[in-house]
Amino acid sequence: MGKIEMLNTMKTLLPFSLLAVGLALLAATGPIRAQAAPDSRCFELRVYYAAPGKLDALNARFRDHTMAIFQRHGMTSLGYWLPVDNTDNKLVYLLAFPSREAARASWREFGADPEWKEVAQQSEANGRLVTKVESTFLTATDFSPPIKPSTAAEPRAFELRTYQTPPGKLDALLARFRDHTCQLFAKHGMTQFGYFVPMDADKGADHTLIYLLIHKSQDAARRSFQAFLADPDWIAAKAASEKDGPLTLPAPDGVKSVFMKATDYSPSK
């Protein structure tokens, strides 16, 4: 074979050789998985305290009017829930916005909406429906699953969990969730809805983790956490992460859990 023919043959075979090398490397290292970008949206967790005897009317207003008006003004409803032990007549819900600025604009537009003004006036003819509103703007953590409505054929138990850390410990707590806790939750049958930290200092931006879990039932949640706490991998991860002290404050402030049930109009059930 002449030199020219040999060069032409090498040019022809080179792409196939590179392909073979690439396939070999892929087989050795496993498939390449694209990393999903963290959710950059602004979330808002709102808690309404209904006036005595007004919770049903408040739910009716959301079901029949408020949610549709929210949607018209760019406010994404993710879920509406009632605490199982609802001695304070609470309604808890979660919204999403493209940004904090978009949230401000949406709320301004909502408040000025003629339909909302009429609905509010008619629904409060016999007194206000809400006595207090708590609002916390949130950002998703980099390890949160995609945050979107979640539904199932049977009613489920939603659990809102809030962790408070000692000063300077939030990053270590987030690292433990990212590297260990989330995988162990999944291992023990807990569905993870979303993980968040507050945006504002006065809401605990430097020491608070807020997240939502979904269980088949409260009994299932109890069994899952019993198995989780007894898991050797969790025991080892907790010990390693707390060599320099606990990552959450002592009870009852460090870890708070509220079990909730979805309303009939909630996008997440």
VEXPALO-972954 format. One record per residue (C-alpha): x, y, z. Coordinates in steps of 0.001 Angstrom, whole numbers, plus 500000, padded with zeros to 6 digits. Example, Ala and Ser with C-alpha at 12.3 -4.5 7.8 and 13.67 -1.06 7.14 Angstrom:
2
512300495500507800513670498940507140
// end
This chain:
269
500000500000500000501395503423499059501793506292501493498875508214500015496577505206500213497707504547503783496953508143504795493513507960503212492791504694505057493874506229508376491591509238507812488713506863507137489346504708510192490179507496512648486548508518513425485642504891514081488653504501516371487666507564518348484111506269518559485373502925519863487489504675522496484523506804523517482255503785523850484871502002525925485176504959528273481412505216528549481146501536529426483817501931532071482447505037533724478701504568533232476209506952531620476758510680531858473892512361533697473103516001533117472913518052536301469630519901536580470042523602537285468721524699540701465220526124540624465692529900540467462064530799541146460836532707544166458492530720546418456138532046549043454810530062551970451682531715553353449724530859556487446243532327556982444506532280560346440776532165559689438404534005561988436301531714564215433753529885562110435128531329558841437503528599557634434920527008555335434134530383553782437841531078553304438295527746551531435267528451549356436725531805548333439998530184547301438206527338545522435742529519543631437680532709542997441132533370544459443083530635542691441814531701539267442706535327539979446148534255541210446716532431537934445661535454535918448369537490537618451201535009537111451035533329540527451528529554540389449623527617543045451549524543544202449473523342547121446865524266549733446697522413553039444968522330556413446896521147559498445535517884560846445444519374564349443993522698563266443196524408566556444181527803565075442009527541561940444997527715559626445191527496555855448725526870554564449642527340550924452645527591548639453026529834545589455768530203542968456842533270540989459532533821538363461366536159540780460942538242543939460260541297541791457581539368539881456013538390543202455737542021544260454219542982540909451742540078541000450533540937544485450049544587543475448045543540540429446035541034542452445135543622545087443974546050542393441984543469540415438305544542540172437074540956540420439110540365543580437817543563545153434238542492544477434825538946545737436518540203548906433685542640549617430958540063549083432701537297551058433339539624554011429873541165554224429483539520557638433037540068558836436612539444557812437571535878556959441237536172558006442607537578561251446344537151560554448625536370557589452183535014557803454331535169554671457813533751554101459609534151550792461785531150549996464458529992547604464898526334546665468064524564547776470389523150545137469437519594546178465668520055546086463737517817543694461790519602540941459097521577542750455740521002541119452221519866542050452055516246543157448930514114543016447941510557543892444812508449543667444479508163547456444693510959550053448179511374551485449737512990554536451850516088553867454456516997556476455868520510556784459172520388558629461179523376559859464732523090561194466542525818563133470325525611563395472821527089565833474796530055564456477013529122561532475624525586561122473152525973558243475675525112555502476658521931557332473007520946557724472369521551554029475450519484553134474162516591555240470811516689553465472506516967550062474975514136550651473036511743552878469584512598554227467705512954550941468878509550549700467967507925553000464521509520553008463910507999549569465263504656550749462671504591553533459684505497551372459393509233551974458452511363548967460257514704548913458237517673547639460778520477548061463527521973550211463791525708550875465619528373552845464067531767553641465194534752551580465021537330554371467171537661557475464177538332559724462674535025558565465779533003559378467764533097556133470999532107557883469659529418560200466446527865558798465628524938556510461997524373555515460879521310553601457845519253552662457561515470552731454685513304551514453678510031553166450947507507552484449612508252555963450748509504559353451301505910560444453462505352557367455426508486558275456046507170561770457296503830560437459494505524557838461158507753560415461682504851562797463487502956560030465402506080559003466653506794562530467776503185562958469582503060559597473362502546560113474096504922557239472117507685558962473739507000562327477185507261560717476332510403558721474873512125561787477883511276563935480347512479561300478471515732560689478118516550564389481716516088565540481779519781566422478270519949567851474625519411566848473341520930563607469886521731564998468797523531568131467478521465571060463799520494571132461244521930570804462753524731568711465229522812566567462889520540564602459182521233564125456762519024562236453207519798561120451095517125559446448635518496556924445906517286554602445312518744551158442213520797550517439799519552547863440959522305545485444711521888546055446877521167542985448811518768545237446876515967546899
// end
